Amino acid sequence: MSTAETSRFVRLRVELVLEVTDEEAVTKAALRRLAAESDMPAAERVPAESAVREDAAEALAYLVDPFDLVGEVPGVDLQQASWSSEQVEYDPDSPDWDLDEDDVDADDDADDDEGDGEDGGRVSGG
């Protein structure tokens, strides 16, 4: 039997490019979310708040949550998620930004998505 026939697990890849039009609004929203996390120890909160104030990409990592994307999808249970954010140069006319192109072999980068925490990423399990 093939993997598709025997596995109940699915890797869903999503890549987003967001334009930050109001960095202050993003930062304030991320700081509010951090303040609302009552179970976050102070030893983690202080550096997280500092990072959010310094970098809008880091702030977005605290605001965008994969659990929110699939939490209401019937019949699925999110097992693991990893995500990261970074500032990038974006040219929508460049062929480098063609999202329809499948230029990555799933087998070659399977280990890359295991939540290395780079560039503001967080890893969570459900």
C-alpha positions as CSV (number, residue, x, y, z in Angstrom):
1,M,0.0,0.0,0.0
2,S,1.2,3.5,-0.7
3,T,1.6,6.2,1.9
4,A,-1.5,8.0,0.6
5,E,-3.6,4.9,1.2
6,T,-2.3,4.2,4.7
7,S,-1.6,7.5,6.4
8,R,-4.1,9.7,8.0
9,F,-1.6,12.6,8.4
10,V,-1.4,15.4,5.9
11,R,1.2,18.1,5.6
12,L,-0.4,21.3,4.5
13,R,2.0,24.0,3.3
14,V,1.0,27.6,3.2
15,E,3.2,30.5,2.3
16,L,2.0,34.1,2.8
17,V,3.6,37.4,1.8
18,L,2.1,40.2,3.8
19,E,2.5,43.9,3.4
20,V,2.8,45.7,6.7
21,T,1.0,49.0,6.1
22,D,0.8,50.1,9.8
23,E,3.8,48.7,11.8
24,E,2.6,50.4,15.0
25,A,-0.8,48.7,14.8
26,V,0.8,45.3,14.3
27,T,3.2,45.9,17.2
28,K,0.4,47.1,19.5
29,A,-1.7,44.1,18.6
30,A,1.1,41.7,19.3
31,L,1.9,43.3,22.6
32,R,-1.8,43.0,23.6
33,R,-1.7,39.3,22.7
34,L,1.4,38.8,24.8
35,A,-0.2,40.6,27.7
36,A,-3.2,38.3,27.5
37,E,-1.1,35.2,27.7
38,S,-1.4,34.7,31.5
39,D,0.6,31.4,31.5
40,M,3.7,32.9,29.9
41,P,6.6,33.2,32.4
42,A,8.1,36.6,32.9
43,A,11.5,35.2,31.8
44,E,9.9,34.6,28.3
45,R,7.6,37.6,28.3
46,V,10.3,40.3,28.6
47,P,12.4,39.1,25.6
48,A,9.3,38.4,23.6
49,E,8.0,42.0,24.1
50,S,11.4,43.4,23.2
51,A,11.5,41.4,20.0
52,V,8.0,42.4,19.1
53,R,8.8,46.1,19.6
54,E,11.9,45.9,17.4
55,D,10.6,43.9,14.5
56,A,7.2,43.8,12.8
57,A,8.0,40.3,11.4
58,E,8.5,39.1,14.9
59,A,5.2,40.7,15.9
60,L,3.4,38.9,13.1
61,A,4.8,35.6,14.4
62,Y,2.8,36.2,17.6
63,L,-0.4,37.2,15.8
64,V,-0.6,34.6,13.1
65,D,-1.4,31.2,14.5
66,P,-1.9,28.0,12.5
67,F,-4.3,26.7,15.2
68,D,-6.6,29.5,14.3
69,L,-6.6,28.5,10.6
70,V,-7.7,24.9,11.2
71,G,-9.3,25.0,14.7
72,E,-12.8,24.9,13.3
73,V,-12.2,22.5,10.4
74,P,-14.4,19.4,11.1
75,G,-12.7,16.0,11.2
76,V,-9.1,17.1,11.7
77,D,-6.9,17.5,14.8
78,L,-3.8,19.6,14.4
79,Q,-0.8,17.5,15.6
80,Q,2.1,19.9,15.0
81,A,2.7,23.3,13.5
82,S,5.7,25.5,12.9
83,W,5.9,28.9,11.4
84,S,8.4,31.7,11.0
85,S,8.5,35.2,9.7
86,E,11.1,37.4,8.2
87,Q,11.3,40.7,6.3
88,V,11.9,40.1,2.6
89,E,12.3,42.1,-0.5
90,Y,9.1,41.5,-2.6
91,D,8.7,42.0,-6.3
92,P,5.4,40.6,-7.5
93,D,6.6,40.7,-11.1
94,S,9.7,38.6,-10.4
95,P,9.6,34.9,-11.4
96,D,11.1,34.2,-8.0
97,W,7.7,35.0,-6.5
98,D,5.6,32.7,-8.7
99,L,3.5,30.8,-6.2
100,D,2.2,28.4,-8.8
101,E,5.6,26.9,-9.4
102,D,6.4,23.8,-7.4
103,D,10.1,24.3,-7.1
104,V,10.7,22.3,-3.8
105,D,10.7,18.6,-3.6
106,A,8.7,17.6,-0.5
107,D,11.1,14.8,0.4
108,D,14.1,17.1,0.3
109,D,12.7,19.6,2.7
110,A,10.7,17.4,5.0
111,D,13.1,18.0,7.9
112,D,13.1,21.7,7.3
113,D,9.6,22.2,8.7
114,E,10.3,20.6,12.0
115,G,10.2,23.9,13.8
116,D,13.7,25.1,14.1
117,G,12.5,28.4,15.6
118,E,14.5,30.6,13.2
119,D,13.2,34.1,12.3
120,G,10.6,34.4,15.0
121,G,9.0,31.0,14.5
122,R,7.2,29.1,17.2
123,V,6.5,25.4,17.5
124,S,3.3,24.1,19.1
125,G,1.6,20.7,19.4
126,G,-2.0,20.0,19.7
